[in-house]
Amino acid sequence: MKLFLDGEIARFARVAPGADLELAVVIPTFNERANVPLMIEKLDKALAGRNWEAIFVDDNSPDGTAEAARALGRIDPRVRVIQRIGRRGLSSACIEGMCATAAPFVAVIDGDLQHDERLLPRMLDAFDADRGLEVIIGSRFVAGGGTGEWDSDRVAKSALATRLSRKVLKADLSDPMSGFFMIRTGLLRDLVPRLSAIGFKILLDIMTAAPRPLKFLELPYVFRTRELGESKLDHVVAMEYLIALYDRMFGKVVPVRFVMFSGIGALGAAVHFLVLGTLFGALNWPFVGATVAAVVAAVSFNFLLNNALTYREQRLKGFAPMLRGWASFCFVCGVGAAANVGVAAFLHNVQHGDWRFAAMAGIAVAAVWNFALSSRFVWGRY
């Protein structure tokens, strides 16, 4: 069987039809078009004699990753595609893929070819040998594993992330940050309602969501160097990891999105005073004009930062959606400001007490109002 894709020819072998499906390999992707045929070629070789399927879960990559996977699927029934429109995030992509199979075991592997797919048969064999095992993890930090060509800075960051994860983990994992693992599908489905689906570390989410410690096994592998495509690691990924840790520790008390929204609101207040001080204090603008400019700057700052961070998975793109979203956000915040003043004035007039309490109550009401309506009418509608 031949597949012509970007001028390259890949050959694949079919598993005998009618055999029982053993394994689903979930591959979350974003801009990995060049790696799609290579991944199937490697899986075909590593899992020879096994009955498996590959599920690419693509976050609507602009480079045509989903179409490349569909092209494979037209000639190889083992290849399936879930193309997500308007949704992003590695953890949520993995959850969708893992819930979309009938296979008794499901593995997650990165689409950049840095995980060693040759470990997959050993994982299946380990499940067969020990019926009590629930999760098998590809580890870079047990004997025989390695981080490949990582520099000292990346090794140090990974070690710090591992130490932080131990604050919420219920298991002594050597590599809790691993994105390469296999789990019993039935167990995964049972855990889905407990998963936060935040960030890039779905294994950490699974291990911390379980109501009891899961029985696991770590198998060594050496992390490969990416050859094609661009790395997805950035500062936002690191922030999402910290957000996921917060969600596991305190999310049931105060939702993480509300904390982020409120924190950005506090930064917006700082922007307001900075702009007001510059225009009124340094440049001698009229106070009202300087205040209007400061409000517009602060609201715009809050909108852009919330769009990039708080609502990253639903973020608005393109000039028209961004403009409509900004206008909606301004309206919501305007009503919130009116609610702030109204509540504060009412409490101050009724209680004739500490004005600071009235002011804080007004701020709290406005914060909840802005968060609830922004979630619904700014980022929830697109």
N, C-alpha and C positions, 0 to 999 in steps of 0.2 A: 504494500500500500504506500502511495506517495502523497506527500503534501507539499504544494508549492506555496511558499510564504516568504515574501521579501527576497525572492531569488534563491532561497535555500531549499534543499530537499531533505526532508526528515523521513525516516522509515519507522513504522510502528508495527508491532505484532498484536493480534487480537487474542484474547483469552477465549477458550472454548465456550460457546454460548450454552446457557443452561446451568453453568456451575454456580454454586451459592456465592453470593457477594460477601466477601470477607472484610473489606476495608474501604473506607472513604478517606481520601486525602484532600483536606481543605486548604486551598491556596489563596489567601487574601492578596489582592494586587492593586496597585495604582501605578500607572506608567511603567509596565513591565512587558510590553509587547514583544521585545526581542527575546525575552527569556521564556515565553510560553512554550514554543515547540521544544526548546532544550529541556525544560522541566518534564514534559511528557516523555521525551526520549529517555531521560535518566530514570524516571519512575518505571517505564516499561522494562528497562534492563534490571533495575534493582528488585522489582516485584515479579520477575518471570515465574510463571507457574501459579501465581496467586490471582484471585479474582478481585479486582479493585476498580474503583472509580476515582476520578479527580474532579473536584468541584472548585472552579475558579470563582471567587467572589470579588467582583471588580467594582470599585467606587467611581464608575463612569469615567475612566481614564481618557483624557483627551488624545492620547497617542494611539487609541484603537486597540487596547489590550483585550477588551471583551470580544471584539470582532475577530481578533486572531484566535482566541479560544473557541469561538463559535465555528470558525473555519475548520479547526481540528475536530470539533464535535460532529460535524457533518459526515466525516469519514471514519471516526472512531467513537463508538457509542459509550466508551468509558469516560469521555470528556464532557462535562456539563458546565454551564455558565449561569451565574446569578449576577446580573448587572444592576447595581443599585443607583437609582436616580434620586438626588436630593438627600442622600444619607452618606455619611462618611465616618470613618473610624475603624481601626484594625480590630479591636475587641468585638464590636457589634457585627462586623463582617464575619469574623470567625464563628460567632454564635449562629448567625443565619445559615452559614454553610454547614455547620455541624448538625443543625436541626433538619437539614434537607436531605438526609440520607437514610436508607433502610439498613445500612451495614451495621453489624454489631460493634465494630470498632471504628473510631474516627481519629485521624491524625491531623495535626496542624503543622504546616511547613511554610516558610517564607518563599515568596516567588522570585527572590533574587539569587537563588542557587547557593546561598551561603551555608545552609544546613545540609548535612550529609544524608541524602535519601537512602543510602545503603544500610542505614540503621533500622529502617522500617521493618524488614523481615525479622530482625532480632527482637524487635518490640513485640511483634505478633507471636513469636515463639515463646517469649517470656510470659505472655498472657496465657498461652496454652499450658505452660509448665506450672503456673501458679494461679489457680482459679480465684484466689482472694485478691489479686492485684487489681487496682482500680485505675491508676495512672502510671504511665511510664514516660520518663522525661529524658530527652537528650541533653546531656550536661557537658559544659566546657570545663568544669572545675573538679570533676572526680578523676581518679587515676586513669590515664590514657586519653583524657580530653585536653583541649587546648583552645586558645583564642586566636591562633594563627598569627597574622601580621599586625595585630593591634599594637598601637603605640602605648607608652606608659600612661599618658593622659586618659585614654579611653579605659584602660585597665583600672585606673584609680576611680573613675566615675562609676564603673560597673560595681566595684567593691563597695563604694558608698551606697549605691542603690540597693545592693544586697543587704547591707547592714540596716538600712531603713525598712526594708521589707520584713525583717524579722520582728518588727514592732506589731505586725498584724498577722503574721503567719502562724498556722497551727502545726507546722511540720518543719523539721530541720533539713531544709533543702540546701544543697551546695550551689544550685543555679536557679533560684526562684524567678530570675529574669528571662529564662529560656522561652523562646517562642516556638520551640520544636518539641512536641509531645504527642502521646496517643492516650486515649481515654475510652472507657466503655460508653457507648452511645446512650444507653439507657440511663446511666448515672448522670451524664451531661444534661439530658432532657429534664431530669428531676431537679437539677441545680439551676436551670435557666431562670426561673422566677426570682432567684436570689442574686443573680449576677447584676453588677452595676453597668457593665458594657462601657466603662470609661477608660480611655487611654489605649495604650499599645500592649499591655501585659495581661493577656487573657488568662495565662496560667496562674498568675497571682490572684486574679479575680476568682477563678475556680477554687483554688486551694483555701482561700479565706472565706468563700461563701458557704462551703460545706458545713453542715451543722456539727460534724464530728471530723476528727483527723482522717484523711484518706490514706489508704495503703498505697505506697508508691515505690517505684524503683527508678534509679538514675543510671543511664547507660552513657558511656563516654563517646564524644565525637569531637573532631577538630573543626573549628569555625573556619569557613573558607573566605577568601577575599572576593569581593564583588568584581565581576569582569565586565558586565554590561549594565547600562542604566545608572541612575543616580541614587545615592543613599537618601533615605527618608529621615535620618536622625537630624534633629534640630532642637533649638531651645524650647519650642512649643511642645515637642515630644517629652522633654524632661519635665516641663510644667504639668503636662497631663499625667505623668507618673506620680508626681506629688499630690495632684488632685485625687487620683485613685486611692492613694494611701489615706488621705483625709476622709474620703468617702467611707472607707472601711472602718475607720476609727470613730468618726463623729457624724457621718452622713445621716444616721437615723434620728439624730437630735436636731441638727440644722442642715438642710439640704446643701450639697456642695455648690450647686448653681447659684443659690441665693447668696452664699458667702462670696463667691466670685463677683456676682453682680453688685453686692454691697461694697466690696473692696474696690472695685473699679469706680463706683460712685464716690468713694472717699478720695480717690486719685483725681476724679473730676472736680471735686471741691478745691483741691490744691491748684488745678489748672485755672479754675475760676479766679482765685485770689491772685495768682501769678499774672494773668492777663489784665485783671482790674488794676493791680498795683502798677503794672508797666504803663498802661494807657492813661490812667488817672493821675498816678503819683509821679511818673517820670516824664510823660509826654503831654501832661496837662489837658487831656481830653475832658469834655463835660462828663460829670459823674454818671448821668443817665445813659449817655452814649457808650461810655466805657463799660457800664454794667451790662448793657444789651450785648455788646461784643463778647464780654466774658462769659455770659450765659450761653451764647451760640457756640463759643469755643469749647466750653465744658461739656455741653450736650453732644456736640460732634465727636469730641474725644471719647466720651463714654460709649457712644454708638459704635465707633470704629473698633474700640478695644473689646467690647462685648461681642461684636460680630466675629472678631478674630479668635477670641478665647472662650468666653462663656458659652456661646452658641456655635462653636467651631464646626460641629457636625451638620448644622443647619445654616451655615453662614451664607449670606447673600453675596451674589457675584454679578458683575455687569453693571453698567451705569444706571439703567432704568430701575432694576430691583433695589440697588443701593439707594437711589434717590427716594423711591417710595418708602423704603424701610426707614431712612433717616427722617422723612416727614412724619411717618407714623410714630417714631420714637419721640420726636419733638412734641407731638400732640399728647402722647401718653405722659411724658414728663411734665408738660404744662399743666395737665389736670392734676398730676401728683403734687406739683408745687402749690396749686390752689388748695388741695386737700391738706397739705402740710400747714399752710397758713390758717385754714379754717379750724382744724383740730387744735392747733396751738392756741389760737385766740379764744376758742370756746373754753378750754381747760383753764387758761389763765384768768378769764373773766369769772368762771364759776367758782374756782378754788381760791382765787386771790392768794395763791401760794408762791412757791419757788418758780420763777419764770423758766428756769432751766429744765425742770421736769416737763412743763408744757411744750417747750421747744423740742425736747428729745422725743416726746410722744408724737408730735407732728412729723418729725423726721422718720420715725419708725413706720407710721401709717403710710407716708409717701413712698418709703422704700418697698414695702410689701405691695402697694398699689403698682408702682412702676415695674417691679419684677413680674407680677402676675399678668399684667396687661401686655408687657413687652413680650413675654414668653408666648402669649396667645396671638397677639395681633401684629407683632413685628416679625418675629422669627418663626412663629407657628403657622403662618398662612402661606408661606412660599414653598 
